[in-house]
Amino acid sequence: MKKLFLTGCIGLLIASCSKKENTAVQSTEGSGQSEQKVTQLSGEQMIQTLDCSGCHAVDERMIGPSYREIAGKYTEKDMELLASKIIEGGSGVWGSVPMPPHQQISKEDAKKMVGYILTLKNK
């Protein structure tokens, strides 16, 4: 009975951490390939909906840099670069732990996310 309870708790924890049911970007099927759609969510809402909070926080460095650190290092000119990093992943800029790719996110949505992060520079 304890084993069943623990297994259920672990499964629930994994499901709640993955937030798959709340992903901001949806794909549609067409001729065998998935298509990305731009969401109506703000950049901040997308960040809250996806798995970003597992590695990033607004003011605190976690596994990855804080959003304020990112905003302090980059400007609007870096929008394309940062959007690509969200989609493709990356490593080496903030340490040795790589950021996993988020290929389900469209370039436009990634830019919304970056736009929100960059607004934290002056707050």
Helices and strands as residue ranges (DSSP letters): H 2-18, G 20-22, E 27-30, E 33-36, H 43-49, G 52-54, H 67-73, G 76-78, H 79-88, H 107-119, G 120-122
